[in-house]
């Protein structure tokens, strides 16, 4: 046990379209290979995975997140897609987001967090 905090990670990958069954099987295998995987959403050319990762800080967890798809590509049968999005949140920020009303992405200006 490292005693490091847990971080909520969201990775979005995209690339050349593949049959949806291929990405579904790959994400299911990834969930067995990486037991903290919470959700996997997909289309034929894009996938988003969310999971908890333990690490000393956001930078270390971001490095792990950026490598996750590539590291499990062969063992999980994942397509050769690239990471197009990465979000790393500490537990408190993740929980706060769940209790606040959603605000539109197009919100202009400054609003309380």
Buried (B, 14 or more C-beta within 10 A) or exposed (E): EEEEBBBBBBBBBBBEEBEEEBBEBBBBBBBEEBEEBEEBEBEBBBBBBBBBBBBEEBEBBBEBBBEBBBBBBEEBBBBEBEBEEBBBBBEEEBEEEEEEEEEEEEEEEEEEE
